[in-house]
Amino acid sequence: MKEANKIVEAIMKAENIVITSHRSPDGDSIGSSLGLYNFITALGRKALVCHPDACPAFIEWAKNGVEIIDFESDEERVLKHLDEADLIFSLDYNAASRLGRDMSPHFEKAKAQKIMIDHHLDPDNFADIMVSQSDVCSTAQLIFELIASSDNLNLLNKEIGTPLYLGIMTDTGSFRYSSLTSRTHEILAILLSNGVNHTDIHEATFDNNRIDKLKLRAHIIAERLEFLEELKVAIISVTEAEMEKFNHIKGDTEGIVNVALSMEGVEAAVFFRESGDMVKISFRSKGTLPVNTIANDHFNGGGHKNAAGGASFVGLEETIQNFKNEAPNYFK
Ligand SMILES: [Mn+2]
């Protein structure tokens, strides 16, 4: 990473460092934020993590005593820290708008130097230093490269390595997506030889399900999974009422699109989730079949070839119907 020394210099000079990441945090936004936080601590500097909204329950364990101040529940403190910051990191997002419409204007107003480190395609030009590598599987891997390229691997410890492992694990579907390379495995090996316990991380993340979460997922699969056989596309969906029935909390439907994708004969899967007046959409595919094009053309979204997102504002049933109308143009 050619910017690494410049970034570490900025960390050493700054008085008030704030680490931000995108709204609706996932394992990579949490993992890269905490990995960078612990790296900055190991450098003998201080930082604060300020996110738009709260960490999902299934990866709460990763905080391990580090506070994540979130805008949704503590707006005043986040505003104060953004205002006082002289260095702000933007991790795992490619446009200020990804902070959400409430937090992004305050980020844009902040006078601090801004450093983006991200792996999403087509970033906006919104930071002073932009590390944008869309061929890398996760932002957590880029934080590792920052540490390695700035010659700070001697600082690597369990506190830094554990959240980085989490970020790589969750953004690669537990090390299976094509975005993962031999370099990723080299990094994982280095993390393991520096105190990271992979079994503990997998158990803490995946073997901690609430019974309501398992029943909600079972319900969605039993009642709401549809196979468009001629297109080799699986559709899966959930209404807000169904989620309420199973006492849904954030993260409960995370990854369920991959269950649909795991079906025999399926090449692409789409998950539609009702959320207020919005329908959130996750697209996944296997092999060379792109899903970011349909997300971009018709569903206010975009993303990677095999994993994209989108949103619709016409209600769940109509959104699914719109998808079915457009799908033959993309999946035939
Ligand atoms: Mn990511």
Residues whose N, C-alpha, C, O or C-beta is under 5 A from the ligand:
A	BS01	MN	D28 D92 S138 T139 D171
